[in-house]
Amino acid sequence: MSARSNLVINDRAVAPVTHTYSPDGDDANGVHVFSEKTAVPAGNPRFTARLSYSNGRYKPQLRLSIPIVQTQVINGVSSPVIVRTAYIEFNANFDALSTDQERKDAVGLMVNALAASQTQINDMVVGLSDIY
């Protein structure tokens, strides 16, 4: 078991930007919550992590939500507004008898499938262009 600490993750910008998600405790369902602090707390990007176990299977679940905040002006009054939000989820389902190496391989395959060099997957997920 690892201690909760900051998550430091790079994006895929041309000049990659490092994003730091700080621990915010757990929500009412025991999900571990991390957020990237911004000037508008309601617009903080959030990363959540949960590990559940049932029927001989471990189920890690990761979620990332990235709201886009813009300033709206109504009658001369400026206020921040969330105009859209991107959501990404990762769910895995491992048998309790699986080995560390089997889980490492499965996670590695998925991580590498999401690389920009995997054009079919990248074009579908990032470019929103279906595979034919």
N, CA and C of each residue as an Amber inpcrd file, in Angstrom:
protein
   396
   0.8560000  -1.1740000   0.0000000   0.0000000   0.0000000   0.0000000
   0.8960000   1.2270000   0.0000000   0.5900000   2.1680000  -0.8450000
   1.4080000   3.3840000  -0.8850000   0.6890000   4.5310000  -0.1910000
   1.4900000   5.4300000   0.3650000   0.9550000   6.6020000   1.0520000
   0.4430000   7.6030000   0.0220000  -0.6120000   8.2740000   0.3820000
  -1.1770000   9.2770000  -0.5140000  -0.2500000  10.4810000  -0.5940000
   0.0190000  10.9230000  -1.8100000   0.8600000  12.0940000  -2.0380000
   0.4080000  12.7530000  -3.3340000   1.0620000  13.8430000  -3.6960000
   0.7250000  14.5300000  -4.9420000   0.8970000  13.6020000  -6.1310000
   0.0070000  13.7400000  -7.1230000   0.1620000  13.0790000  -8.4160000
   0.7250000  14.1220000  -9.3660000   1.8500000  13.8370000  -9.9840000
   2.4800000  14.7690000 -10.9080000   2.4520000  14.1140000 -12.2850000
   1.6800000  14.7000000 -13.2110000   1.4150000  14.0950000 -14.5060000
   1.6480000  15.1270000 -15.6120000   2.3490000  14.7150000 -16.6700000
   2.5660000  15.5940000 -17.8270000   1.4490000  15.4020000 -18.8430000
   1.0840000  16.4940000 -19.5110000   0.1060000  16.3900000 -20.5910000
   0.8410000  16.1190000 -21.9070000   0.1320000  16.2060000 -23.0250000
   0.7260000  15.9280000 -24.3290000   0.8950000  17.1970000 -25.1580000
   1.0030000  18.3420000 -24.5280000   1.2180000  19.5930000 -25.2650000
   2.5610000  19.5180000 -26.0010000   2.7330000  20.3610000 -27.0220000
   3.9880000  20.3920000 -27.7700000   5.1520000  20.5890000 -26.8010000
   5.0070000  21.5280000 -25.8810000   5.9400000  21.6740000 -24.7660000
   5.1700000  21.1570000 -23.5450000   5.3720000  19.8900000 -23.1580000
   4.5470000  19.2880000 -22.1000000   4.4930000  20.1280000 -20.8270000
   3.2920000  20.2090000 -20.2890000   3.0450000  20.9370000 -19.0550000
   2.8490000  19.9210000 -17.9410000   3.4810000  20.1570000 -16.8100000
   3.3370000  19.2820000 -15.6510000   2.1490000  19.7530000 -14.8260000
   1.2600000  18.8250000 -14.5100000   0.0770000  19.1160000 -13.7030000
   0.2150000  18.3860000 -12.3720000  -0.0260000  19.1020000 -11.2750000
   0.0810000  18.5100000  -9.9440000  -1.2930000  18.4300000  -9.3140000
  -1.6980000  17.2030000  -9.0040000  -2.9790000  16.9400000  -8.3510000
  -2.7000000  16.6380000  -6.8830000  -3.2330000  17.4740000  -5.9960000
  -3.0080000  17.3300000  -4.5560000  -4.1140000  16.5010000  -3.9250000
  -3.7830000  15.6990000  -2.8980000  -4.8040000  14.8940000  -2.2260000
  -5.8560000  15.7760000  -1.5480000  -7.1230000  15.4030000  -1.6990000
  -8.2310000  16.1220000  -1.0710000  -9.0360000  15.2160000  -0.1350000
  -8.4800000  14.0770000   0.2440000  -9.2150000  13.1530000   1.1100000
 -10.0600000  12.2000000   0.2870000 -11.0820000  11.6610000   0.9220000
 -11.9900000  10.7130000   0.2790000 -13.3840000  11.3110000   0.1900000
 -14.1420000  10.8940000  -0.8360000 -15.5360000  11.3380000  -0.9090000
 -16.3940000  10.4190000  -0.0380000 -17.6980000  10.6010000  -0.0550000
 -18.6060000   9.8350000   0.8060000 -18.5880000   8.3450000   0.5080000
 -18.1260000   7.9560000  -0.6840000 -18.0750000   6.5420000  -1.0660000
 -16.6950000   5.9230000  -0.8840000 -15.7810000   6.6480000  -0.2460000
 -14.4430000   6.1270000  -0.0270000 -13.5290000   6.2330000  -1.2250000
 -13.9060000   7.0340000  -2.2180000 -13.0760000   7.2360000  -3.4010000
 -12.0240000   8.2920000  -3.0610000 -10.7710000   8.0010000  -3.3710000
  -9.6790000   8.9390000  -3.1150000  -9.7410000  10.0660000  -4.1440000
  -9.7380000  11.3060000  -3.6640000  -9.9060000  12.4740000  -4.5340000
  -8.6290000  13.3120000  -4.5210000  -8.2020000  13.7130000  -5.7180000
  -7.0650000  14.6110000  -5.9080000  -7.5510000  15.7430000  -6.8090000
  -7.0150000  16.9510000  -6.6230000  -7.3940000  18.0320000  -7.5350000
  -6.2070000  18.9220000  -7.8380000  -6.2720000  19.5070000  -9.0390000
  -5.2770000  20.4940000  -9.4450000  -5.8600000  21.8520000  -9.0830000
  -5.1940000  22.5600000  -8.2110000  -5.7270000  23.8210000  -7.6950000
  -5.6590000  24.9220000  -8.7580000  -6.7900000  25.6150000  -8.9180000
  -6.8770000  26.7380000  -9.8520000  -7.4810000  27.9320000  -9.1280000
  -7.5890000  29.0570000  -9.8260000  -8.1650000  30.2660000  -9.2360000
  -9.6580000  30.1130000  -8.9640000 -10.3080000  29.1670000  -9.6670000
 -11.7430000  28.9340000  -9.4950000 -11.9230000  27.5000000  -8.9870000
 -12.0850000  27.3220000  -7.6720000 -12.1660000  25.9710000  -7.1100000
 -13.1990000  25.0600000  -7.7780000 -14.3310000  25.6060000  -8.1930000
 -15.3500000  24.7820000  -8.8560000 -14.8460000  24.2470000 -10.1840000
 -13.8300000  24.8920000 -10.7400000 -13.2710000  24.4740000 -12.0100000
 -11.9880000  23.6670000 -11.8800000 -11.6570000  23.2420000 -10.6630000
 -10.4410000  22.4510000 -10.4770000 -10.5380000  21.1170000 -11.2090000
  -9.5480000  20.7620000 -12.0240000  -9.5020000  19.4110000 -12.5770000
  -9.3830000  18.4130000 -11.4240000 -10.0830000  17.2780000 -11.5570000
 -10.0920000  16.2690000 -10.4840000  -9.6510000  14.9150000 -11.0130000
  -8.9160000  14.2100000 -10.1790000  -8.4810000  12.8480000 -10.4610000
  -8.9470000  12.0090000  -9.2840000  -9.6650000  10.9270000  -9.5580000
 -10.1120000  10.0660000  -8.4670000  -9.5950000   8.6540000  -8.6820000
  -9.4020000   7.9520000  -7.5790000  -8.8890000   6.5790000  -7.6210000
  -9.6720000   5.7320000  -6.6160000 -10.0200000   4.5250000  -7.0520000
 -10.7860000   3.6250000  -6.1850000 -10.3580000   2.1950000  -6.4720000
 -10.2360000   1.4030000  -5.4150000  -9.9600000  -0.0220000  -5.5630000
 -11.0350000  -0.7770000  -4.8090000 -11.7690000  -1.6060000  -5.5290000
 -12.7920000  -2.4250000  -4.8690000 -12.4660000  -3.8980000  -5.1090000
 -13.0770000  -4.7450000  -4.3000000 -12.8670000  -6.1850000  -4.3990000
 -14.2040000  -6.8730000  -4.1940000 -14.5590000  -7.7700000  -5.1080000
 -15.7670000  -8.5750000  -4.9250000 -15.6700000  -9.8190000  -5.7870000
 -16.2220000 -10.8880000  -5.3000000 -16.2710000 -12.1620000  -6.0250000
 -14.9220000 -12.5980000  -6.5880000 -13.8590000 -12.4250000  -5.7840000
 -12.5490000 -12.8800000  -6.2100000 -11.8800000 -12.0280000  -7.2630000
 -12.3620000 -10.7890000  -7.4300000 -11.8010000  -9.9060000  -8.4570000
 -11.5020000  -8.5280000  -7.8550000 -10.3440000  -8.0010000  -8.2100000
  -9.9730000  -6.6360000  -7.8440000 -10.3380000  -5.7250000  -8.9950000
 -10.8860000  -4.5540000  -8.6540000 -11.3520000  -3.6280000  -9.6880000
 -10.8330000  -2.2110000  -9.4140000  -9.6260000  -1.8900000  -9.9280000
  -9.1540000  -0.5130000  -9.8190000  -9.8900000   0.3780000 -10.8170000
 -10.2040000   1.5820000 -10.3770000 -10.9240000   2.5320000 -11.2360000
 -10.3020000   3.9120000 -11.0670000  -9.9310000   4.5260000 -12.1740000
  -9.3730000   5.8770000 -12.1880000 -10.2730000   6.7620000 -13.0330000
 -10.4770000   7.9850000 -12.5850000 -11.2850000   8.9370000 -13.3570000
 -10.6080000  10.2960000 -13.3260000 -10.6440000  10.9650000 -14.4660000
 -10.0960000  12.3060000 -14.5920000 -11.1770000  13.1940000 -15.1860000
 -11.4200000  14.3280000 -14.5610000 -12.3630000  15.2970000 -15.1380000
 -11.6460000  16.6450000 -15.2290000 -11.7640000  17.2460000 -16.4180000
 -11.0660000  18.5030000 -16.6830000 -12.0830000  19.5360000 -17.1760000
 -12.5800000  20.3750000 -16.2660000 -13.5150000  21.4200000 -16.6850000
 -12.7840000  22.5850000 -17.3550000 -13.4520000  23.2020000 -18.2940000
 -12.9360000  24.3970000 -18.9640000 -13.7370000  25.5850000 -18.4410000
 -13.0370000  26.5320000 -17.8350000 -13.6800000  27.6920000 -17.2210000
 -13.4160000  28.9200000 -18.0750000 -14.4670000  29.6780000 -18.3370000
 -14.3440000  30.9520000 -19.0440000 -15.0690000  32.0230000 -18.2360000
 -14.7510000  33.2540000 -18.5330000 -15.4050000  34.3710000 -17.8490000
 -16.5690000  34.8560000 -18.6970000 -17.7330000  34.9360000 -18.0770000
 -18.8870000  35.5060000 -18.7720000 -19.1800000  36.8720000 -18.1650000
 -19.6340000  37.7840000 -18.9990000 -19.9740000  39.1260000 -18.5440000
 -21.4530000  39.3560000 -18.8150000 -22.2020000  39.6020000 -17.7550000
 -23.6290000  39.9080000 -17.8710000 -23.8790000  41.2160000 -17.1320000
 -24.4180000  42.1940000 -17.8550000 -24.6880000  43.5180000 -17.2860000
 -23.4530000  44.1050000 -16.6100000 -22.2890000  43.8890000 -17.2270000
 -21.0430000  44.4540000 -16.7080000 -20.4260000  43.6770000 -15.5570000
 -21.0500000  42.5700000 -15.1480000 -20.5230000  41.7650000 -14.0500000
 -19.8500000  40.5160000 -14.6240000 -18.5770000  40.3500000 -14.2950000
 -17.8170000  39.1930000 -14.7670000 -17.8820000  38.0720000 -13.7410000
 -18.1010000  36.8570000 -14.2430000 -18.0880000  35.7020000 -13.3430000
 -17.6100000  34.4760000 -14.1100000 -16.9090000  33.5770000 -13.4160000
 -16.4300000  32.3670000 -14.0850000 -17.5700000  31.3720000 -14.2890000
 -17.5020000  30.6500000 -15.4310000 -18.5190000  29.6660000 -15.7600000
 -17.8240000  28.4460000 -16.3690000 -18.2420000  27.2530000 -15.9600000
 -17.7380000  26.0370000 -16.5930000 -18.5190000  25.8560000 -17.8870000
 -17.7980000  25.8610000 -19.0220000 -18.4700000  25.7820000 -20.3220000
 -18.4920000  24.3640000 -20.9040000 -17.5560000  23.5170000 -20.4700000
 -17.5470000  22.1160000 -20.9040000 -16.5670000  21.3640000 -19.9970000
 -16.6740000  20.0540000 -20.0020000 -15.7950000  19.2270000 -19.1810000
 -15.4160000  17.9740000 -19.9570000 -14.1350000  17.6250000 -19.9320000
 -13.6550000  16.3700000 -20.5140000 -13.5840000  15.3350000 -19.3950000
 -14.0030000  14.1090000 -19.6910000 -13.9560000  13.0110000 -18.7250000
 -13.1880000  11.8480000 -19.3350000 -12.3220000  11.2450000 -18.5360000
 -11.6050000  10.0410000 -18.9620000 -11.7130000   9.0390000 -17.8190000
 -11.9860000   7.7830000 -18.1660000 -12.0660000   6.7230000 -17.1540000
 -11.1760000   5.5610000 -17.5540000 -10.5840000   4.9350000 -16.5560000
  -9.8410000   3.7000000 -16.7410000 -10.3860000   2.7120000 -15.7240000
 -10.8550000   1.5780000 -16.2080000 -11.3580000   0.5220000 -15.3350000
 -10.6180000  -0.7530000 -15.6630000 -10.1920000  -1.4440000 -14.6430000
  -9.5580000  -2.7430000 -14.8430000 -10.2870000  -3.7520000 -13.9740000
 -10.1140000  -5.0260000 -14.3160000 -10.8010000  -6.0870000 -13.5960000
  -9.8540000  -7.2790000 -13.5890000  -9.2270000  -7.5290000 -12.4400000
  -8.2160000  -8.5790000 -12.3300000  -8.6630000  -9.6730000 -11.3840000
  -8.4370000 -10.9030000 -11.7800000  -8.6910000 -12.0440000 -10.9110000
  -7.7370000 -11.9810000  -9.7190000  -8.2100000 -12.3800000  -8.5530000
  -7.3740000 -12.3720000  -7.3550000  -6.1780000 -13.3170000  -7.4970000
  -6.2270000 -14.2670000  -8.4240000  -5.1250000 -15.1930000  -8.6520000
  -4.1360000 -14.6920000  -9.7000000  -4.3790000 -13.5340000 -10.2980000
  -3.4650000 -13.0010000 -11.3150000  -2.1430000 -12.6110000 -10.6530000
  -1.0830000 -12.6650000 -11.4390000   0.2430000 -12.3170000 -10.9110000
   0.5380000 -10.8410000 -11.1570000   1.5340000 -10.3290000 -10.4180000
   1.9780000  -8.9520000 -10.6550000   2.3650000  -8.7580000 -12.1130000
   3.0930000  -9.7320000 -12.6750000   3.5490000  -9.5970000 -14.0590000
   2.3850000  -9.5610000 -15.0390000   1.3660000 -10.3700000 -14.8170000
   0.1850000 -10.3390000 -15.6910000  -0.4780000  -8.9660000 -15.6410000
  -0.5790000  -8.4050000 -14.4480000  -1.2060000  -7.0790000 -14.3100000
  -0.3190000  -5.9960000 -14.9170000   0.9970000  -6.0930000 -14.7060000
   1.9270000  -5.1310000 -15.3230000   1.8030000  -5.1650000 -16.8410000
   1.7790000  -6.3740000 -17.3980000   1.6750000  -6.5030000 -18.8520000
   0.3690000  -5.9160000 -19.3750000  -0.7340000  -6.2150000 -18.7040000
  -2.0350000  -5.6980000 -19.1550000  -2.0620000  -4.1730000 -19.1100000
  -1.5790000  -3.5950000 -18.0060000  -1.5540000  -2.1330000 -17.8810000
  -0.6020000  -1.5370000 -18.9140000   0.5670000  -2.1430000 -19.1000000
   1.5290000  -1.6500000 -20.0850000   0.9620000  -1.6540000 -21.4940000
   0.2460000  -2.7210000 -21.8400000  -0.3740000  -2.7760000 -23.1620000
  -1.3720000  -1.6390000 -23.3490000  -2.1900000  -1.3830000 -22.3270000
  -3.1820000  -0.3090000 -22.4460000  -2.5020000   1.0550000 -22.5160000
  -1.5150000   1.2920000 -21.6640000  -0.7990000   2.5750000 -21.6870000
  -0.1690000   2.7930000 -23.0570000   0.4860000   1.7690000 -23.5880000
   1.1410000   1.9080000 -24.8860000   0.1400000   2.0270000 -26.0320000
  -1.0370000   1.4480000 -25.8840000  -2.0750000   1.6090000 -26.9050000
  -2.5390000   3.0590000 -26.9950000  -2.3790000   3.8070000 -25.9050000
  -2.8030000   5.2100000 -25.8830000  -1.7080000   6.1790000 -26.3330000
  -0.5520000   5.6560000 -26.7280000   0.5370000   6.5090000 -27.2130000
   0.1360000   7.1900000 -28.5190000   0.6370000   8.3880000 -28.7430000
   0.3310000   9.1280000 -29.9720000   0.7570000   8.3480000 -31.2130000
   1.7680000   7.5120000 -31.0820000   2.2620000   6.7390000 -32.2260000
   1.2990000   5.6260000 -32.6550000   0.3480000   5.2770000 -31.8200000
  -0.6750000   4.2890000 -32.1890000  -1.7910000   5.0390000 -32.9030000
  -1.5760000   5.3090000 -34.1850000  -2.4290000   6.2540000 -34.9000000
  -3.8990000   5.8530000 -34.9540000  -4.2170000   4.5780000 -35.1060000
  -5.6420000   4.1900000 -35.1520000  -6.3600000   4.5940000 -33.8700000
  -5.7520000   4.2460000 -32.7430000  -6.3780000   4.5470000 -31.4480000
  -6.3240000   6.0450000 -31.1760000  -5.1620000   6.6640000 -31.4280000
  -5.0220000   8.0950000 -31.1930000  -6.0010000   8.8970000 -32.0400000
  -6.1370000   8.5390000 -33.3310000  -7.0580000   9.2720000 -34.2050000
  -8.5100000   9.1070000 -33.7510000  -8.8380000   7.9410000 -33.2070000
 -10.2080000   7.7420000 -32.7330000 -10.4570000   8.5150000 -31.4280000
  -9.5400000   8.3890000 -30.4670000  -9.7570000   9.0040000 -29.1520000
  -9.5130000  10.5100000 -29.1830000  -8.4150000  10.9460000 -29.7870000
  -8.0550000  12.3670000 -29.8000000  -8.6710000  13.0950000 -30.9850000
  -8.5710000  12.4770000 -32.1790000  -9.0760000  13.1090000 -33.3940000
 -10.5590000  12.8930000 -33.6500000 -11.1840000  12.0310000 -32.8330000
 -12.6200000  11.7030000 -32.9480000 -12.9670000  11.2070000 -34.3560000
 -12.0440000  10.4350000 -34.9460000 -12.2210000   9.8710000 -36.2660000
 -12.2970000   8.3620000 -36.1130000 -13.4140000   7.7630000 -36.4820000
 -13.6230000   6.3320000 -36.2670000 -12.6920000   5.4950000 -37.1340000
 -12.4840000   4.2690000 -36.7150000 -11.6800000   3.2980000 -37.4620000
 -12.6000000   2.6380000 -38.4940000 -12.1160000   2.4810000 -39.7080000
 -12.9330000   1.8330000 -40.7290000 -12.3020000   0.5590000 -41.2070000
